[in-house]
Every structure is written in C-alpha cells, then in structure tokens.
C-alpha cells in the first residue's frame, strides 16, 4: 500500500483501515492463544471502540480542514463576516483557525478603509465642476459625474458600459478626443486606482479654452486699468481748460472748436468707463424667470423689428437683469448686421439640466469668428469692441457659455447660443 496519496481524506482513510486491520489481527491472536469467552468478548469490544475512536478522530480532522476551507473561500469573495467554529481548542489546528480569524479581521479592516476611501473619491468626483469619467479594466464607462452630460449631451447612466471609442476617445498615444476641435478645447489627465481588485482609470477633463480666456481677460483688464488711469489723468485738465476758455471766448469759430474738444474728450471718457466694466465682478441674483415675460419685455424694446420666439412657456432660474442685458446686446448686433424685421428668432429650451437660448438672425453673418470676443475689436464703423466681450463675461459669471457661429441651415445669418446650468 502506497503512503503517498492525492488528498488528506484518502490518507486518513488508509490509516483508519490499517489500524482496524491491525486491531483485528491482534484480537484474533489473543483469542487463538487464550480461547476463553471473556477474551473473545473483550477483544470484540476493544476492536469496536478503537475503530469508532479512529473514525471520530478522522472526521474531526477533516471537519477542521473543511471549515477552514469554507472560511478561506468566503475571504476570497471578500466576505469577512463568516467565522468558522474551532474544532480543536489546542494544538496546530487551533492555531491555524486563530490565524485565519486574525487574517479575516485584518482584511475586514483594510476593506473598510478602502471602501471609505472609494466612497470619498466618488463623492469628490460628484462635487467637482469639471467632467470626470471612470473606466474599468475593460475600458468601459463605469462612473461619471453630472458634468458628463454637459460634455457629451446625455446623462452618464444612459451610457454606462460604453467603450472609450464610442465616446470619441482614444488612449493612444495618450488620452485625447478623436475630434480635432474637441481635442483643442479639452485636455485629459489620467490616473489609475484599484476597485475590488480590478484596475480602473480616472480621466479628468480640463477646458483649456476657458483657462486661456481667463488668462487673456486678466491681461486685458490689466491693460485697461493702466490705459484708463493715464487717459483720465490726461482728459481731466483738457476738459477743465476747455470749459474755462469757453466762458471767456465770444461765440464763433473758436467757441465751436472748444465745443468739439469738450465733446470728444467726454466721449473718450465714456469710452474708457465702458471698458472699465470688464474689471468689475458682477453680483449675481438668481431668481425664477418666465421666458414669456422676458420675451415680452424684449418685444417692447424692439417693437419695430417684430421679434419672434418659441418655448416661451418655460420657467428657469438666472439673473434676469444680466440675462436681459446680454440678449439686448445680441439683438442689437443682429439688427445692426442687417437682419430684416420679423427675422430675429429666439428659441428657449431645456436640455440635459441646461437652459439653451438660441438667437437666430438673417443678417450678413460673421466674417471673422476668431476675434469676436477680443476687446477693442469690431467690424462696425462706430463699434467699440466691448459688447460681445462683456456679454461673454456675464454669461460665464452666470456659470454658462456663449457661442456665436454662422447659421448652418442654409440661411445667411448668424446664430448665438447661450447655455446656462439649471442644477
């Protein structure tokens, strides 16, 4: 009989059979040498007792291993609440059971710590106002925050398990958008973490254009502050002297010249004051706005131009005074671009927790879209280049976006799109 076996069950079974056989041989020899009835009875009882004791010992040993195996399987499935009852109170089997219990408690503490860290990570992701996506080991979307809908136009729950390719993303040579326009606007930063033993990737989307606009705005504001200070210092004595000379000179050509100097100096002061508005931080006062009432107030300001609108039954939240000022500036631009009466259209609609206002006209369209929001730039003969820059600043301080493009529906004209969050 071979001593090496494939399992402890087979090994213990062979040992039990061997001990039973030895006991049987010993009892037979005793009965052979002492053929008395009490020897036969004692031998049979001893054989039965030894056999039962051996069977019980074997079952206890196997039970200890089975309980340990069940506990290890539960730990493998990250269930640390199962604690196997010890079969032996002393010895190496009891020590093994104690070590398994200590290991289970340590793993439970570690799992609780990682679960807490994971919970805090996802809570932090939800609170950030930049799009953040989590991809699992199969590069499928497993989680995202609410900013996902602003970037992809749909809630992330409706695109759970979507692949990176279906979202227009590529991981080679590094994470970026396949679309070149989006790639210019968004920078993607990546990090890795483990969740339930599987590697996940965390993608953070950073709007580069917003950061560039902020830097440009700060540079323009610094320039405007310097120019405003110097121009005002120079204009103040000019205005004072012109008014003083006007009182002493008789009516005539010289008086008219001084009137012109005073008028142009005042105009220059007003011009500088308007640009100084770019430096001011706006005080936002959110309130419920009825789109119909807002459009009615705009109609009263532009009665001759017969404004048209749709979606006026909507009610949304924003700063009415600031939003109305932006719409007035955009409508004036549309009229000055030559849009005939009745062709300026306003569309109000709610989409993915955003209010979208589209202003369409049938004017001459946009000739240089890259410089539209640059201060001091204007295509109008009397333009000062302040209106659109101020409009964008107002909308961005309201938490939204302002975009201007030419119409793509086959009609000549421009399209201004305002997007304001409604969370």
C-alpha positions, 0 to 999 in steps of 0.5 A: 500500500502506497503512503503517498496519496492525492488528498488528506481524506484518502490518507486518513482513510488508509490509516483508519483501515490499517489500524482496524486491520491491525486491531483485528489481527491482534484480537484474533491472536489473543483469542487463538492463544487464550480461547476463553469467552471473556477474551473473545468478548473483550477483544470484540469490544476493544476492536469496536471502540478503537475503530469508532475512536479512529473514525471520530478522530478522522472526521474531526480532522477533516471537519477542521480542514473543511471549515477552514476551507469554507472560511478561506473561500468566503475571504476570497469573495471578500466576505469577512463576516463568516467565522468558522467554529474551532474544532480543536481548542489546542494544538496546530489546528487551533492555531491555524483557525486563530490565524485565519480569524486574525487574517479575516479581521485584518482584511475586514479592516483594510476593506473598510478603509478602502471602501471609505476611501472609494466612497470619498473619491466618488463623492469628490468626483460628484462635487467637482465642476469639471467632467470626470469619467471612470473606466474599468479594466475593460475600458468601459464607462463605469462612473461619471459625474453630472458634468458628463452630460454637459460634455457629451449631451446625455446623462452618464447612466444612459451610457454606462458600459460604453467603450472609450471609442464610442465616446470619441476617445482614444488612449493612444498615444495618450488620452485625447478626443478623436475630434480635432476641435474637441481635442483643442478645447479639452485636455485629459489627465489620467490616473489609475486606482484599484476597485475590488481588485480590478484596475480602473482609470480616472480621466479628468477633463480640463477646458483649456479654452476657458483657462486661456480666456481667463488668462487673456481677460486678466491681461486685458483688464490689466491693460485697461486699468493702466490705459484708463488711469493715464487717459483720465489723468490726461482728459481731466485738465483738457476738459477743465481748460476747455470749459474755462476758455469757453466762458471767456471766448465770444461765440464763433469759430473758436467757441465751436472748436472748444465745443468739439474738444469738450465733446470728444474728450467726454466721449473718450471718457465714456469710452474708457468707463465702458471698458472699465466694466470688464474689471468689475465682478458682477453680483449675481441674483438668481431668481425664477424667470418666465421666458414669456415675460422676458420675451415680452419685455424684449418685444417692447424694446424692439417693437419695430423689428417684430421679434419672434420666439418659441418655448416661451412657456418655460420657467428657469432660474438666472439673473434676469437683469444680466440675462436681459442685458446680454440678449439686448446686446445680441439683438442689437448686433443682429439688427445692426448686421442687417437682419430684416424685421420679423427675422430675429428668432429666439428659441428657449429650451431645456436640455440635459439640466441646461437652459439653451437660448438660441438667437437666430438672425438673417443678417450678413453673418460673421466674417471673422469668428476668431476675434469676436470676443477680443476687446477693442475689436469690431467690424462696425464703423462706430463699434467699440469692441466691448459688447460681445466681450462683456456679454461673454463675461456675464454669461460665464459669471452666470456659470454658462457659455456663449457661442456665436457661429454662422447659421448652418441651415442654409440661411445667411445669418448668424446664430448665438447660443447661450447655455446656462446650468439649471442644477 
